């Protein structure tokens, strides 16, 4: 479902809209950006500078769709790159890697009449809410939770289970480091890890 503002276009109203790994969340972000482009809207795309898995500056999905973005080191930098009177859509990928200030940045943008699209993981590899995501989801007008497919049983997967030994919360990786699991398979895997 694509969320488009049906309100009077002369009155600028903003809002915030926002899964597990391999669920297509970045692909969905890029799809929403393409739709905004069709509507001739001015778009700015950001990503955390630490995310260099595919490219230094491009946001790239697992399906290899891509778009040039502006990498930033902190949430406050986003505001430095935006002309509030011109931009209509701000998209932010991998939002879980940002500092807690990202929630206020998104609120400030939405309050200025800008549509804010964010994409990120809601839980870390331990199944714990990740970074600013819980607060961001709480203030968002629209939340779409994307699901992957469990690699062990084929059910819907909402957990990103880490398959490499590393205790850091942030570990950039793909299929070499994580696998999507459903609740049952995740609980089973976590119990086996604790043994």
matplotlib code that plots the C-alpha trace (Angstrom):
import matplotlib.pyplot as plt

x = [0.0, 1.4, 0.5, -0.1, -1.4, -4.9, -5.1, -5.2, -1.8, -1.8, -1.7, 1.6, 1.0, 3.7, 3.8, 6.1, 5.7, 7.8, 11.0, 13.4, 16.4, 15.7, 12.1, 12.3, 12.2, 14.8, 13.1, 9.9, 11.6, 13.0, 9.5, 7.9, 10.6, 9.9, 6.2, 7.0, 9.2, 6.3, 4.4, 7.3, 8.0, 11.4, 13.1, 16.1, 17.5, 19.8, 21.7, 24.0, 27.6, 28.6, 26.5, 29.0, 28.0, 27.1, 28.2, 29.6, 26.9, 24.1, 21.2, 21.1, 18.5, 19.2, 17.6, 20.3, 17.9, 19.8, 19.6, 22.2, 21.9, 23.6, 25.5, 25.5, 27.2, 24.4, 20.7, 21.3, 23.3, 20.1, 18.7, 21.8, 21.2, 17.5, 15.8, 12.5, 10.7, 11.6, 11.8, 8.6, 9.8, 12.7, 13.6, 16.0, 17.4, 18.7, 17.3, 18.1, 21.8, 21.0, 21.2, 18.1, 17.9, 16.5, 13.0, 13.1, 14.5, 11.7, 9.1, 10.6, 10.5, 6.9, 5.8, 7.3, 4.9, 7.4, 6.6, 9.2, 9.7, 12.0, 13.2, 15.0, 15.1, 12.8, 14.7, 18.4, 19.9, 18.8, 15.2, 15.4, 14.0, 16.7, 17.9, 15.4, 12.9, 10.4, 10.1, 10.0, 7.3, 5.3, 5.1, 4.7, 1.3, 1.8, 3.8, 4.2, 6.0, 7.7, 8.4, 10.9, 10.5, 12.0, 14.9, 14.3, 10.5, 9.1, 6.8, 6.8, 10.1, 10.4, 13.7, 17.3, 19.2, 23.0, 24.9, 28.4, 30.0, 30.0, 28.3, 28.3, 24.8, 25.8, 27.4, 27.0, 26.3, 24.0, 23.3, 26.9, 26.1, 22.3, 19.3, 15.6, 13.7, 10.1, 9.4, 9.5, 12.8, 14.4, 13.5, 14.9, 18.1, 18.6, 18.0, 20.6, 23.1, 22.8, 23.6]
y = [0.0, 3.4, 6.3, 9.5, 12.7, 13.3, 16.6, 20.0, 20.2, 24.0, 23.3, 21.6, 18.8, 16.3, 12.9, 10.0, 6.5, 3.6, -5.2, -7.9, -8.3, -9.7, -8.5, -5.9, -2.8, -0.9, -2.0, -0.6, 2.6, 2.9, 2.1, 4.9, 7.3, 6.3, 7.0, 10.4, 11.1, 10.3, 13.0, 15.4, 15.8, 17.1, 14.2, 13.9, 10.5, 9.8, 6.9, 6.4, 6.9, 3.6, 1.6, 0.9, -2.7, -2.2, 1.4, 4.4, 6.8, 4.7, 3.1, -0.4, -3.1, -6.9, -7.0, -4.5, -1.6, 1.6, 5.3, 7.9, 9.2, 11.5, 9.6, 11.3, 10.7, 11.9, 12.7, 16.5, 16.5, 15.7, 19.2, 20.8, 19.3, 20.2, 23.3, 23.1, 25.3, 23.2, 19.5, 17.5, 14.1, 13.0, 9.3, 7.7, 4.2, 2.0, 4.4, 2.1, 3.0, 6.7, 8.4, 9.1, 12.6, 11.1, 11.0, 14.8, 15.3, 13.3, 15.2, 18.5, 17.6, 16.3, 19.5, 21.5, 19.7, 17.2, 13.5, 11.4, 7.8, 5.7, 2.2, 0.2, -2.8, -2.7, -5.4, -6.3, -9.8, -10.6, -9.8, -6.5, -3.2, -1.5, 2.0, 4.8, 2.5, 2.0, 5.8, 6.5, 3.8, 5.4, 8.8, 7.7, 8.1, 5.0, 1.9, -1.0, -4.0, -6.0, -9.7, -12.0, -15.8, -18.0, -19.9, -22.9, -23.5, -21.2, -19.2, -15.4, -14.2, -11.1, -11.8, -11.3, -14.2, -13.7, -16.8, -15.5, -15.2, -11.5, -9.7, -6.1, -4.8, -3.2, -5.6, -4.8, -8.0, -9.9, -13.6, -14.2, -12.9, -13.2, -15.3, -14.4, -16.6, -16.8, -16.6, -20.4, -21.0, -17.9, -19.0, -22.5, -21.1, -18.7, -21.6, -23.7, -20.8, -20.5, -24.1]
z = [0.0, -1.0, 1.3, -0.5, 1.1, -0.1, 1.5, -0.3, -2.0, -1.4, 2.4, 3.2, 5.7, 6.7, 8.3, 9.2, 7.7, 8.3, 9.6, 9.7, 7.4, 3.8, 4.0, 1.3, 3.5, 1.5, -1.7, -0.4, 0.5, -3.0, -4.5, -2.5, -3.6, -7.3, -6.8, -5.3, -8.3, -10.6, -8.8, -9.5, -5.8, -4.6, -2.7, -0.4, 0.6, 3.5, 4.9, 7.9, 6.8, 8.6, 6.1, 3.4, 2.7, -1.0, -1.7, 0.0, -1.1, -2.7, -0.9, -2.4, -1.7, -1.6, -5.1, -6.2, -6.8, -5.9, -5.6, -4.8, -1.2, 1.2, 3.9, 7.2, 10.6, 12.8, 12.6, 13.1, 9.8, 7.9, 8.6, 7.2, 3.8, 3.5, 2.2, 4.1, 1.7, -1.3, -0.3, -0.1, 0.7, 3.0, 3.0, 5.5, 5.2, 8.0, 10.6, 13.5, 13.1, 13.9, 17.3, 19.3, 17.9, 14.7, 16.3, 16.8, 13.3, 11.8, 13.9, 12.9, 9.2, 9.5, 11.4, 8.5, 6.1, 4.7, 4.1, 6.0, 4.9, 7.1, 6.7, 9.4, 11.6, 14.6, 16.5, 16.9, 16.6, 20.1, 19.4, 21.4, 20.2, 18.2, 18.8, 18.1, 16.3, 19.1, 19.7, 16.0, 15.4, 18.3, 16.7, 13.1, 11.5, 9.3, 10.1, 7.6, 9.0, 6.3, 6.9, 5.4, 5.0, 7.7, 6.2, 8.5, 8.2, 5.6, 7.9, 8.1, 9.7, 11.8, 13.6, 12.3, 13.8, 13.8, 12.6, 13.3, 16.8, 17.6, 20.5, 19.2, 18.6, 15.3, 12.9, 9.2, 7.3, 5.0, 4.4, 5.6, 9.1, 9.5, 8.7, 8.9, 11.4, 12.6, 16.4, 16.9, 15.0, 16.6, 20.1, 19.3, 17.8, 20.8, 23.3, 21.4, 21.5, 25.3, 25.8]

ax = plt.figure().add_subplot(projection="3d")
ax.plot(x, y, z, "-o")
ax.set_aspect("equal")
plt.show()
